[in-house]
Amino acid sequence: MKIKKAKTEKEAWQIQERYSGRPHGWVQWKNTNVCMDVHCKCGHMSHIDEMFVYSIKCPNCGTCYMVNGHIELIEIEEEPENVKHPNI
């Protein structure tokens, strides 16, 4: 896996994976909290519970990251009991 690096948040936005032509979702922050485990390139793992997490900074090494809104969708054959149906 190639680690992406950008000078600014704007540049990070431009180089983020967009999953064009592949199944994916996009997280839209709408006044909601995120609960996230964060794994840094330095090996440090931390946790964050915040609202509107667009970028984060590792408390161990100081590396800053843009939080990409895209999430991977993995197709499953057996429908789970708690499956959500998007509003179409």
KAPEGI-V638160 format. One record per pair of residues at least 24 apart in sequence whose ideal C-beta (glycine too) atoms are under 6 Angstrom apart, sorted by sequence separation. I is the first residue (numbers start at 1). J is the second residue. If there is no record, write none. Layout:
BEGIN
i->I j->J
i->I j->J
END
This chain:
BEGIN
i->27 j->69
i->26 j->69
i->26 j->70
i->24 j->70
i->25 j->71
i->25 j->73
i->24 j->73
i->23 j->73
i->19 j->70
i->16 j->68
i->12 j->66
i->9 j->66
END
